Amino acid sequence: MSSTRITATELFASQQERLALRWLAGQERGGQRVLEAVNTVARRPSLAGYLNAIYPNKVQILGTEELEWLDGLDARQRWETIHKIIDFRPLALVISKNQSCPEDLRSAAEETDTPLWLSPRRGHELLNHLQYVLARTLAPRVTLHGVFMEIYSIGVLITGESGSGKSELALELVTRGHRLVADDAPEFTQIAPDVLDGACPELLQDMLELRGLGVLNIRQMFGDTAVKRNKYLRLIVHLSKPSLHADSSGMERLTGDLGSRRVLDLDVPMITIPVMAGRNLAVLTEAATRTHILRSKGIDPAAAFMARHSHFLESAAQ
């Protein structure tokens, strides 16, 4: 599982242009402050929120009301409040709407190497955007071996042993109008309790490696519509090499080789397709995907067939 962490400098650099951020204090050493996912588990508040002296957020946003509240405190209360907030070591303090920064707040941030930023954005814009960015950045993630594709509008991960034909299958699916997300090492992030978002590492973007042909650039060969930046994982198609003595059970012949695979905290449906000479794996993968879509809508062909068979036996017995 990949490490999920971000420093104040990384967050500032990634959002500087979008939020028009300016660094007011604490840049020299405060930029190395780290926010890790494990540190957020036991915390009661959200990652980003308005100024909170009781349950301080990791990114504290100071809007008009917060600064007015600070101005309403007497000198001692104000000093105690500012230092209480800073003592919790937030990743950063952000002042909204380009408001004038109180000098005592700037001094305290500089003395304690606490990142202090200024933005022209309104408080709720900062809150929504930073909460979204931090939640995705710190979400649990894992890298799996396989080819991740969009087939009939859903995300399908093709897995199998080395040499089982995953990349060749992916290339044929691309020629049939489906889209490549990532080859070899797709990264999956759990952005919600039931959602795994799959994407491609920047190094492998648009690339597909095939034995004998080397590395192919799918975008250049087939156009922009042949690739996709990310997709939610809904199905795993596993390519297996059947053993000589393997024999499918009667029920498996009706329902298919169905199962699931645990990815992070989610059980993802998995269909296993035996790889044998003469089988059209692209057609079989498309059929597996269509069948999964039908099952997700409550339509189960195997169950319908067994119900029809039972009805036939009952009618014959009468």
C-alpha positions in Angstrom: 0.0 0.0 0.0 1.3 3.4 -0.9 2.2 6.0 1.7 -0.3 8.8 2.0 1.2 12.0 3.2 1.7 15.6 2.1 3.8 18.5 3.3 2.8 22.1 3.6 5.1 23.0 0.7 3.6 20.3 -1.6 0.1 21.5 -0.8 1.0 25.1 -1.4 2.7 24.4 -4.7 -0.2 22.2 -6.0 -2.9 24.8 -5.1 -1.0 28.1 -5.4 -2.3 28.9 -8.9 -5.8 27.6 -8.3 -6.4 29.5 -5.0 -3.9 32.4 -5.8 -2.1 31.6 -2.5 0.6 33.9 -1.1 3.0 32.8 1.7 3.0 35.4 4.6 5.0 33.6 7.3 6.6 30.3 8.3 7.9 29.4 4.9 11.6 28.7 5.7 11.1 25.7 8.0 7.3 25.4 8.3 7.0 24.1 4.7 8.4 20.8 5.9 5.4 20.1 8.1 3.8 16.8 7.2 0.2 15.6 7.3 -0.2 11.9 7.1 -3.3 9.8 6.8 -2.6 7.9 10.0 -2.7 11.1 12.0 -6.3 11.8 10.8 -7.9 8.6 12.1 -8.1 9.6 15.7 -8.9 13.2 15.0 -12.5 14.4 15.6 -12.6 17.4 13.1 -12.2 17.5 9.4 -8.9 18.0 7.6 -9.8 21.6 6.6 -12.2 23.9 8.3 -12.9 27.4 9.8 -10.8 28.5 12.8 -11.6 26.2 15.7 -9.8 26.6 19.0 -11.5 23.6 20.6 -11.1 21.0 17.9 -8.6 22.6 15.5 -8.5 21.4 12.0 -5.2 20.6 10.2 -5.8 23.5 7.8 -7.4 26.4 9.7 -9.3 28.9 7.6 -9.7 32.4 8.9 -12.6 34.3 7.3 -14.1 37.7 8.1 -16.0 36.3 11.1 -13.0 34.6 12.6 -10.8 37.7 12.4 -13.6 39.8 13.9 -14.0 37.3 16.7 -10.3 37.5 17.5 -10.5 41.3 17.4 -13.3 41.1 20.0 -11.1 39.3 22.6 -9.1 41.2 25.2 -5.3 41.2 24.8 -4.7 38.2 27.1 -7.5 36.0 25.6 -6.3 36.9 22.1 -2.7 35.9 22.9 -3.8 32.7 24.6 -6.1 31.8 21.7 -3.5 32.4 19.0 -0.9 30.3 20.8 -3.4 27.6 21.6 -4.2 27.2 17.9 -0.5 27.2 16.9 0.4 24.7 19.7 -1.7 22.1 17.9 0.8 22.4 14.9 -1.7 22.9 12.1 -0.4 22.2 8.6 -1.3 25.8 7.7 -3.4 28.8 8.5 -5.2 30.4 5.6 -6.7 33.9 5.6 -9.5 34.4 3.1 -10.5 37.4 0.8 -7.1 39.0 1.0 -7.9 40.4 4.4 -5.2 42.3 6.3 -3.2 39.8 8.5 -3.0 40.8 12.2 0.6 41.5 13.1 0.5 39.4 16.3 -0.7 36.4 14.2 2.0 36.9 11.7 4.7 37.2 14.4 3.5 34.1 16.2 3.4 32.1 12.9 7.0 33.3 12.1 8.3 32.4 15.5 6.8 29.0 15.5 7.5 28.2 11.8 3.7 27.8 11.2 2.8 28.2 7.5 0.5 31.3 7.1 -1.1 31.8 3.7 -3.3 34.5 2.1 -5.9 33.9 -0.6 -8.4 36.2 -2.4 -10.9 33.3 -2.4 -13.9 33.3 0.0 -13.8 31.0 3.0 -16.3 28.5 1.7 -14.3 28.1 -1.6 -11.2 27.4 0.4 -13.0 25.0 2.7 -14.6 23.0 -0.1 -11.5 22.8 -2.3 -8.9 22.1 0.4 -11.1 19.5 2.0 -11.6 17.7 -1.4 -7.8 17.9 -2.2 -6.7 16.6 1.2 -9.3 13.9 1.3 -8.2 12.5 -2.0 -4.5 12.9 -1.3 -4.6 11.1 2.0 -7.1 8.5 1.0 -5.9 4.8 1.2 -4.3 3.7 -2.1 -2.8 0.6 -3.5 -1.0 -0.4 -6.8 -2.1 -3.6 -8.5 -0.6 -5.6 -11.3 -2.8 -5.7 -14.4 -4.4 -3.7 -17.2 -7.2 -1.2 -16.2 -9.7 -0.4 -18.9 -13.0 1.2 -19.5 -15.3 -1.3 -21.1 -18.9 -0.4 -21.8 -18.6 2.6 -19.5 -17.4 0.7 -16.4 -13.9 0.3 -15.0 -12.6 -3.3 -15.5 -9.2 -4.5 -14.2 -7.7 -7.4 -16.2 -5.4 -9.6 -14.1 -3.5 -12.8 -14.6 -0.2 -14.4 -14.5 2.7 -13.1 -16.6 2.3 -14.3 -20.2 -1.5 -14.9 -19.9 -2.2 -12.3 -22.6 -3.4 -9.3 -20.6 -1.7 -6.7 -22.8 -2.7 -8.4 -26.0 -6.3 -8.5 -24.8 -6.2 -4.8 -23.9 -4.9 -3.9 -27.4 -7.7 -5.9 -29.0 -10.3 -4.2 -26.8 -8.9 -0.8 -27.7 -9.3 -1.7 -31.4 -12.9 -2.6 -30.6 -13.6 0.9 -29.2 -12.9 0.5 -25.5 -10.5 2.7 -23.6 -7.2 2.2 -21.8 -6.7 3.7 -18.4 -3.4 2.1 -17.2 -1.2 -0.8 -18.1 1.0 -2.9 -15.7 0.6 -0.8 -12.5 -2.7 1.0 -12.1 -3.1 2.9 -8.8 -6.4 2.6 -6.9 -7.6 5.1 -4.3 -10.5 4.5 -2.0 -12.2 7.9 -2.2 -15.5 6.7 -0.5 -16.6 3.6 1.4 -17.8 2.0 -1.8 -15.7 3.7 -4.5 -12.3 2.8 -5.8 -10.9 5.3 -8.2 -8.3 3.9 -10.6 -5.7 6.0 -12.4 -2.4 5.6 -14.2 1.0 6.7 -12.9 2.3 9.7 -14.8 5.3 7.6 -16.0 3.1 5.1 -17.7 0.5 7.5 -19.1 -0.9 6.3 -22.5 1.6 3.4 -22.7 0.9 -0.3 -23.4 3.8 -2.8 -23.4 3.5 -5.9 -25.6 6.0 -8.7 -26.0 7.6 -8.5 -29.5 6.3 -5.0 -30.2 7.7 -3.1 -27.2 6.0 -0.1 -25.7 3.1 1.4 -27.7 1.7 4.9 -27.3 -2.1 4.2 -27.5 -3.0 7.9 -27.6 -0.8 8.5 -30.6 -1.9 5.3 -32.4 -5.6 5.5 -31.8 -6.4 9.0 -30.8 -7.5 10.8 -27.6 -10.7 8.8 -27.3 -8.7 5.6 -26.9 -7.4 6.5 -23.4 -9.0 7.7 -20.2 -7.5 9.5 -17.3 -9.3 7.6 -14.5 -12.2 5.4 -13.8 -14.0 3.7 -10.9 -13.2 0.1 -10.5 -16.3 -2.1 -10.8 -15.2 -5.5 -12.0 -12.1 -7.7 -12.2 -11.6 -10.1 -15.1 -9.0 -12.7 -14.2 -7.3 -14.7 -16.9 -6.3 -18.2 -15.7 -4.4 -21.1 -17.3 -6.5 -24.2 -16.5 -4.7 -27.2 -15.3 -4.9 -30.5 -17.3 -7.1 -32.1 -14.6 -9.3 -29.1 -13.9 -13.0 -29.7 -14.4 -15.8 -27.2 -13.8 -18.7 -28.2 -11.5 -22.2 -28.2 -12.8 -23.2 -25.0 -11.0 -20.1 -23.2 -12.2 -21.1 -24.1 -15.8 -24.4 -22.3 -15.2 -23.2 -19.3 -13.2 -19.7 -18.9 -14.5 -16.6 -18.7 -12.3 -17.7 -15.9 -10.0 -15.9 -14.6 -6.9 -14.5 -11.4 -5.4 -11.2 -9.9 -4.6 -10.5 -7.7 -1.6 -9.0 -4.3 -2.7 -8.3 -2.1 0.3 -11.7 -2.1 2.2 -13.9 -3.2 -0.7 -14.8 -6.6 -2.2 -14.7 -6.2 -5.9 -16.6 -8.7 -8.1 -14.3 -11.0 -10.1 -15.0 -13.2 -13.0 -12.3 -15.8 -14.0 -11.9 -16.7 -17.7 -9.8 -19.8 -18.6 -7.2 -19.0 -21.3 -7.2 -21.7 -23.9 -6.2 -21.9 -27.6 -8.9 -20.7 -30.0 -10.8 -18.7 -27.4 -11.6 -15.1 -28.3 -10.8 -13.4 -25.1 -11.9 -9.9 -26.2 -15.5 -11.2 -26.9 -15.5 -13.2 -23.7 -14.4 -10.1 -21.7 -17.1 -8.0 -23.3 -19.6 -10.7 -22.5 -18.4 -10.9 -18.9 -18.7 -7.1 -18.6 -22.2 -7.1 -20.1 -23.3 -9.9 -17.7 -21.9 -8.0 -14.7 -23.9 -4.9 -15.8 -27.1 -7.0 -16.0 -26.5 -8.6 -12.6 -25.9 -5.1 -11.1 -29.4 -4.2 -12.4 -30.9 -7.3 -10.8 -31.0 -9.4 -13.9 -29.4 -12.9 -13.5 -29.6 -15.1 -16.5 -28.4 -18.2 -14.6 -31.1 -17.7 -11.9 -33.7 -17.2 -14.6 -32.6 -20.4 -16.3 -32.7 -22.4 -13.1 -36.2 -21.0 -12.2 -37.4 -22.0 -15.7 -35.9 -25.4 -15.3 -37.6 -25.9 -11.9 -40.9 -24.9 -13.4 -40.4 -27.3 -16.3 -39.7 -30.2 -13.9 -42.8 -29.3 -11.8 -45.0 -29.2 -14.9 -43.6 -32.5 -16.1 -44.3 -34.2 -12.8 -48.0 -33.2 -12.8 
